[in-house]
Amino acid sequence: MTTTESELNIEEIMQQIRAAIIAQNDAADGTAGIPINVTGKYLSPEFYENLYQARLTYNKVEAKLIVTKSPVPLVGPLLDWLRGKLHELTMFYVNQLAAQQRTVNAYLLQALAELGEEVERQAAVQEAQAKQSTDKLTD
């Protein structure tokens, strides 16, 4: 076996790892998520890396309720309660916006994934046509 035969294609390995991580995360979450193709040979590896990163985080938009205790004696519990209620109200609206953002993220990710697949299909067709043209010329 020569060195060229035994060389590993690192990008192919990374694509397999990305697909496995997505499948594992979906299984752990109990959700199917957005199906994306993280493999291809015509677009740059950076495209697939960015698509993979977007797939991992597209639905991770959230805000958490964090209220600190007031050190003021006597009125401290009342301030804590009031602050907590105001934060809950704020969080309600922030979470509404976050839900809308998750929806937008999902649509954009799906559009990018479909665009990438279409570019790959068209590039494969062009490559096949070019090969046929060169084959006809050599015959």
N, C-alpha and C positions, 0 to 999 in steps of 0.2 A: 504494500500500500504506500503510495507516495504522499507527500505532504499536501498536495492539492486535493487528493481524494479524502484525506482525513480532516481537512479544515472544516470547522463548524461555521454555519451561517448564524451569527449572533442575533441578527434581527429576526430571523425565523424563530429562534428560541425565545426571544423576548415577546414575540407575538403570541406564542403558545402560552407563555407565562401570564400575559395580560388576560387572555381568554379564560384561563383557569382561575385567576383571581376574581374576575367578574362573576363567573359561575359560582364560585365559593361564597362570595358576598351575597349574591342573590339567594342562595340556599340558606345562608345564615339569617337573612332578613325575612325570608319566606315570601319574597316578591320576585316577579319575573324581570322587572326593570325594562329598560329600552334595549331591544336587541341591536347591537352594532357589530360591524365587522372590524376587527382590530388587525386584520392581515391584508396584505396586498403587495404587489411588486412594482407598481407604476408610480405611486405617490411616495413622498419622502417619509422616512421613519418618524420624523418629527410630527407629521400630520397624524399618524396613528398613535403616537405617544400622547399628543394633546387631546385627541378624541377619547383615548382611554382615560386620561385624567378627568376630562369632562364627564365621562360616564360614571366614574366613581363618586363625583361630588355634585351632580346636577340636582339631587333632591336633598341636599344637606343644609338647606337654608332654614335656620331657626334662631330664635332668641329665647333666652332663659330668664326666668324671674329671679332677680337677685336683690334682696332687701337687707340692708345692714341694720343692726339693732341700734337704737338711740341710747346714748349714755345719760340722758337727762332723767333725773329721778322724778317720780310722781307722774309727770305727763309723758314720760318716755314710752310706755306701752300704748298710749293713745296716739302718739306720733308714729309709732311703728305700725299700728293698725291702719291709720290714715295713709301713710306712705305705701303700705302693702296694697291697699285698695286702689290707689292711684296707679301703681305699677301694674296691677292686674288689668286695669282698664287700658293702659298703654300697650301692654302685651297683647291684648285682644286684637287691637288694630294692627300692631306690628306683625302678628301671626297671620292676619288676613292678607297683608301684603306679601309675606313670605310664601304663602300658599299660591298666590298669583305668580310670584317669581319662579317657584318650582315648576308651574305649568309652562311658563315661557321657556325656562331652561330645557324642559323635556321636548318641547316642539323644536327648539333650535338644535338640540343634540340630534334628534331624529332627522331633521333636514340636512345637517352636515353629514350624518352617516349615509343617507341616501345619495347625497351629492358625491361623496367619496366612492360609493359603489358604482355609480354611473360613470364616473371618470375612469375607474378601473375597467369597466366593461368596454367603454369606447376605446381605451388604449389597447386592450386585448384584440379588439376587432381590427384596429389600424395595424397592429403588429402582424396579425394573420394575413391581412391584405398585402402588406409589404412583403411578407415572406412568399406569398403566392406570386407576386410580381417578379421577385428575384428568381423564383423557381422557373417561371415561364421564360425569363431571359436566359437562364443557364441551359435550358433544354434546347 
